[in-house]
Amino acid sequence: MENVGVRPDVVSYNSLITGLFSAGVWGLSARLLSDMMKKGIKPDVITFSAVIDAFVKEGRILEAKEVYKEMIRRSVDPNIVTYNSLINGLCMNNRLDEAKSAFRLMVRRGCSPNLVTYNTLINGFCKCMRVDDGMRIFFMMVRDGLVGDRVTYNTLFQGYCQVGRFNAADEILCRMVSCGVRPDIFTYNILLDCLCVERALVLLEDMEKSEMVIGIITYNIIIKGMCKAGMVEDAWCLFCSLGLKGVRPDVVTYMTMIVGFFRKGMRREANGLYIRMIMDGFIMPIEWRYKRGH
């Protein structure tokens, strides 16, 4: 721009930074921020928020915090986008106490949390198996007059299932329905992953009879459960029926079935399916290679 006599301003830089961000080119954001400050162009909340989010996406949470501090030093008030990005980054790095501190700070500075803020915190705590803390965040959200969505309830439901507190999970599911939030395929997938094979198959049959669109993730859960229960032949029958259901197996389906065959001592079937997987265009994931000693 400067080569043709046009002096860039904060709007120009913001457009460039957000454009690079949208294209997945996050690394240049900080360089552009530094460049504009050297030229005496004052960054605004859009600039700082975009750079913080870029650092978060790259997993560079310390740099994101430094940009936030610089923002405060320059008397630029953070907005909901700024705080949501920062809290997301802290949760992604399991820095949950810092995330709660950032949450309290935004409230003190007069920035009201929204549903994204609460869902991010709930998800962070649930992923670290601190589901009761996640539930406390949920009650804070309700107290503040916000209504949970499917993401909220699915996160809590999955969190309680993962820690084996199925009564609490059932209460979340009941609350979800009573609040008018209809369970979706993700809710059912969480439930299928917790049930014994027999009950999971009954639920799957009900799902297939409904108008719900069932994808490969759901069938992968069932096939994995069957293989773990030693029902490898039944899992293979389901695998073979996927085409009739209009569903194409993915690499997880293949590898789950191959491992199931190996554990059952059915090496010929496992090797044959492995060749079929390769011919179908899939490559064994690196983590599975380590499991097999490659």
C-alpha positions as CSV (number, residue, x, y, z in Angstrom):
1,M,0.0,0.0,0.0
2,E,2.8,2.4,0.9
3,N,4.5,1.8,-2.4
4,V,1.6,3.4,-4.2
5,G,1.3,6.3,-1.7
6,V,-1.5,5.0,0.5
7,R,-0.7,5.1,4.2
8,P,-2.3,2.1,6.0
9,D,-4.4,2.7,9.0
10,V,-5.8,0.6,11.8
11,V,-8.7,-0.5,9.7
12,S,-6.3,-1.7,6.9
13,Y,-4.2,-3.7,9.4
14,N,-7.3,-5.2,11.1
15,S,-8.5,-6.3,7.7
16,L,-5.2,-7.9,6.8
17,I,-4.8,-9.6,10.2
18,T,-8.3,-11.0,10.2
19,G,-7.9,-12.1,6.6
20,L,-4.7,-13.9,7.4
21,F,-6.4,-15.4,10.4
22,S,-9.3,-16.7,8.3
23,A,-6.9,-18.2,5.8
24,G,-5.1,-20.1,8.7
25,V,-2.0,-18.0,8.4
26,W,-1.8,-17.1,12.1
27,G,2.0,-16.7,12.5
28,L,2.1,-13.3,10.8
29,S,-0.4,-11.6,13.1
30,A,2.1,-10.7,15.8
31,R,4.5,-9.4,13.2
32,L,1.8,-7.1,11.8
33,L,0.9,-5.9,15.3
34,S,4.5,-5.0,15.9
35,D,4.8,-3.4,12.5
36,M,1.8,-1.1,13.0
37,M,2.9,0.0,16.5
38,K,6.4,0.9,15.1
39,K,4.6,3.1,12.5
40,G,2.7,4.9,15.2
41,I,-0.6,3.3,14.3
42,K,-2.6,2.5,17.4
43,P,-4.1,-1.0,17.6
44,D,-7.7,-1.3,18.8
45,V,-9.6,-4.0,20.5
46,I,-10.2,-5.8,17.1
47,T,-6.4,-5.9,16.5
48,F,-5.5,-7.2,19.9
49,S,-8.3,-9.7,20.0
50,A,-7.3,-11.2,16.6
51,V,-3.7,-11.5,17.6
52,I,-4.6,-13.1,21.0
53,D,-6.8,-15.6,19.1
54,A,-4.1,-16.3,16.7
55,F,-1.6,-17.1,19.5
56,V,-4.2,-19.3,21.1
57,K,-4.8,-21.3,17.9
58,E,-1.0,-21.9,17.7
59,G,-0.9,-23.1,21.3
60,R,1.2,-20.1,22.4
61,I,-0.8,-19.1,25.5
62,L,2.1,-17.2,27.2
63,E,2.4,-14.9,24.1
64,A,-1.4,-14.5,24.1
65,K,-1.2,-13.4,27.8
66,E,1.5,-10.9,27.0
67,V,-0.5,-9.4,24.2
68,Y,-3.4,-9.0,26.7
69,K,-1.1,-7.2,29.1
70,E,0.1,-4.9,26.4
71,M,-3.6,-4.2,25.5
72,I,-4.3,-3.2,29.1
73,R,-1.1,-1.1,29.3
74,R,-2.3,0.8,26.2
75,S,-5.7,1.4,27.9
76,V,-7.6,-0.6,25.2
77,D,-10.6,-2.3,26.9
78,P,-10.9,-6.0,26.1
79,N,-14.3,-7.2,24.9
80,I,-16.1,-10.5,25.0
81,V,-14.2,-11.8,22.0
82,T,-10.9,-11.0,23.7
83,Y,-11.8,-12.8,27.0
84,N,-13.4,-15.8,25.2
85,S,-10.2,-16.3,23.2
86,L,-8.0,-16.0,26.3
87,I,-10.2,-18.3,28.4
88,N,-10.3,-20.8,25.6
89,G,-6.5,-20.8,25.3
90,L,-6.1,-21.3,29.1
91,C,-8.6,-24.2,29.1
92,M,-6.9,-25.8,26.1
93,N,-3.7,-25.8,28.1
94,N,-5.4,-27.1,31.3
95,R,-4.7,-23.9,33.1
96,L,-8.1,-23.9,34.6
97,D,-7.5,-21.8,37.7
98,E,-6.1,-19.1,35.4
99,A,-9.1,-19.4,33.2
100,K,-11.4,-18.9,36.2
101,S,-9.3,-15.8,37.2
102,A,-9.7,-14.4,33.7
103,F,-13.4,-15.1,34.0
104,R,-13.6,-13.2,37.3
105,L,-11.4,-10.4,35.8
106,M,-13.8,-9.9,32.9
107,V,-16.7,-9.6,35.2
108,R,-14.9,-7.1,37.4
109,R,-14.1,-5.0,34.3
110,G,-17.8,-4.9,33.4
111,C,-17.7,-7.4,30.5
112,S,-20.6,-9.8,30.8
113,P,-19.9,-13.5,30.0
114,N,-22.0,-15.1,27.3
115,L,-22.9,-18.7,26.5
116,V,-19.6,-19.3,24.7
117,T,-17.7,-18.2,27.8
118,Y,-19.6,-20.5,30.1
119,N,-19.5,-23.5,27.6
120,T,-15.7,-23.0,27.2
121,L,-15.1,-23.2,31.0
122,I,-17.5,-26.1,31.5
123,N,-15.7,-28.0,28.7
124,G,-12.3,-27.2,30.2
125,F,-13.3,-28.6,33.6
126,C,-15.1,-31.6,32.3
127,K,-12.1,-32.6,30.1
128,C,-9.9,-32.5,33.1
129,M,-12.4,-34.7,35.0
130,R,-13.4,-31.8,37.3
131,V,-17.0,-32.2,36.4
132,D,-18.3,-30.8,39.7
133,D,-16.4,-27.6,39.0
134,G,-18.0,-27.6,35.6
135,M,-21.4,-28.0,37.2
136,R,-20.7,-25.1,39.5
137,I,-20.0,-23.0,36.4
138,F,-23.3,-24.2,34.9
139,F,-25.2,-23.0,38.0
140,M,-23.4,-19.6,37.8
141,M,-24.6,-19.4,34.2
142,V,-28.2,-20.2,35.1
143,R,-28.0,-17.6,38.0
144,D,-26.9,-15.0,35.4
145,G,-30.0,-15.7,33.4
146,L,-28.4,-17.7,30.5
147,V,-30.0,-20.8,29.1
148,G,-27.8,-23.8,28.3
149,D,-27.8,-25.3,24.8
150,R,-26.9,-28.7,23.4
151,V,-23.2,-28.0,23.8
152,T,-23.7,-27.2,27.5
153,Y,-25.7,-30.3,28.3
154,N,-23.7,-32.7,26.1
155,T,-20.5,-31.6,27.7
156,L,-21.8,-32.1,31.2
157,F,-23.4,-35.4,30.3
158,Q,-20.2,-36.7,28.8
159,G,-18.2,-35.5,31.7
160,Y,-20.3,-37.4,34.3
161,C,-20.2,-40.5,32.1
162,Q,-16.4,-40.4,31.8
163,V,-16.0,-40.3,35.5
164,G,-18.5,-43.1,36.0
165,R,-21.2,-41.0,37.8
166,F,-24.1,-42.3,35.7
167,N,-26.8,-41.2,38.1
168,A,-25.6,-37.6,37.8
169,A,-25.4,-38.1,34.0
170,D,-29.0,-39.2,34.0
171,E,-30.0,-36.2,35.9
172,I,-28.3,-33.9,33.4
173,L,-30.1,-35.7,30.5
174,C,-33.5,-35.3,32.3
175,R,-32.8,-31.6,32.9
176,M,-31.8,-31.2,29.3
177,V,-35.1,-32.6,28.1
178,S,-37.2,-30.8,30.7
179,C,-35.6,-27.5,29.6
180,G,-36.7,-28.1,26.1
181,V,-33.2,-28.9,24.7
182,R,-33.7,-31.9,22.4
183,P,-30.9,-34.5,22.5
184,D,-29.0,-34.8,19.2
185,I,-26.8,-37.4,17.7
186,F,-23.8,-36.4,19.9
187,T,-26.0,-37.0,23.0
188,Y,-26.9,-40.4,21.8
189,N,-23.3,-41.2,20.9
190,I,-22.2,-40.4,24.4
191,L,-25.0,-42.6,25.8
192,L,-24.1,-45.5,23.4
193,D,-20.5,-45.4,24.6
194,C,-21.6,-45.9,28.2
195,L,-24.2,-48.6,27.8
196,C,-23.5,-52.3,27.7
197,V,-23.6,-53.8,24.2
198,E,-27.1,-55.3,24.6
199,R,-28.7,-52.0,25.7
200,A,-26.7,-50.1,23.1
201,L,-28.0,-52.3,20.3
202,V,-31.6,-51.7,21.5
203,L,-31.0,-47.9,21.5
204,L,-29.3,-48.1,18.1
205,E,-32.3,-50.0,16.7
206,D,-34.6,-47.2,18.0
207,M,-32.4,-44.6,16.5
208,E,-32.4,-46.3,13.1
209,K,-36.2,-46.4,13.2
210,S,-36.4,-42.7,13.9
211,E,-35.6,-39.9,11.4
212,M,-32.2,-39.3,13.0
213,V,-29.3,-39.3,10.6
214,I,-26.8,-41.8,11.8
215,G,-23.2,-41.5,10.7
216,I,-20.0,-43.6,10.9
217,I,-19.1,-42.3,14.4
218,T,-22.2,-44.0,15.9
219,Y,-21.5,-47.3,14.2
220,N,-17.8,-47.1,15.3
221,I,-19.0,-46.9,18.9
222,I,-21.2,-50.0,18.5
223,I,-18.5,-52.0,16.6
224,K,-15.9,-51.1,19.3
225,G,-18.3,-52.2,22.1
226,M,-19.0,-55.5,20.3
227,C,-15.3,-56.2,19.8
228,K,-14.5,-55.4,23.5
229,A,-17.3,-57.8,24.5
230,G,-15.8,-60.6,22.3
231,M,-18.7,-60.3,19.8
232,V,-16.3,-60.0,16.9
233,E,-18.5,-62.0,14.5
234,D,-21.5,-59.8,15.2
235,A,-19.3,-56.7,14.8
236,W,-18.2,-58.0,11.4
237,C,-21.8,-58.5,10.4
238,L,-22.5,-54.9,11.3
239,F,-19.4,-53.8,9.4
240,C,-20.5,-55.6,6.3
241,S,-24.0,-54.0,6.5
242,L,-22.8,-50.4,6.6
243,G,-23.0,-50.1,2.8
244,L,-26.7,-51.1,2.9
245,K,-27.2,-48.4,5.5
246,G,-25.6,-45.8,3.3
247,V,-22.6,-45.3,5.5
248,R,-19.0,-45.7,4.5
249,P,-16.4,-47.1,7.0
250,D,-13.5,-44.9,7.9
251,V,-10.0,-45.7,9.2
252,V,-11.3,-46.0,12.8
253,T,-13.9,-48.6,11.7
254,Y,-11.3,-50.6,9.8
255,M,-8.7,-50.5,12.6
256,T,-11.3,-51.3,15.3
257,M,-12.4,-54.4,13.4
258,I,-8.8,-55.4,12.6
259,V,-7.7,-55.2,16.2
260,G,-10.9,-57.1,17.1
261,F,-9.9,-59.9,14.7
262,F,-6.4,-60.1,16.1
263,R,-7.6,-60.3,19.7
264,K,-9.9,-63.1,18.7
265,G,-7.0,-65.0,17.0
266,M,-8.5,-64.4,13.5
267,R,-5.3,-63.3,11.9
268,R,-6.3,-64.3,8.3
269,E,-9.4,-62.1,8.6
270,A,-7.4,-59.3,10.1
271,N,-4.8,-59.3,7.4
272,G,-7.4,-59.5,4.7
273,L,-9.3,-56.5,6.1
274,Y,-6.0,-54.6,6.4
275,I,-5.4,-55.1,2.7
276,R,-8.9,-54.0,1.9
277,M,-8.4,-50.9,4.1
278,I,-5.3,-50.0,2.1
279,M,-7.1,-50.6,-1.2
280,D,-9.9,-48.4,0.1
281,G,-7.4,-45.5,0.4
282,F,-6.8,-45.5,4.1
283,I,-3.4,-45.6,5.9
284,M,-2.8,-47.0,9.3
285,P,-2.6,-44.1,11.8
286,I,0.8,-43.7,13.4
287,E,-0.5,-44.4,16.9
288,W,-1.8,-47.8,15.8
289,R,1.6,-48.6,14.3
290,Y,3.2,-48.1,17.7
291,K,0.6,-50.4,19.3
292,R,1.5,-53.1,16.8
293,G,5.3,-52.6,17.4
294,H,6.0,-51.0,14.0
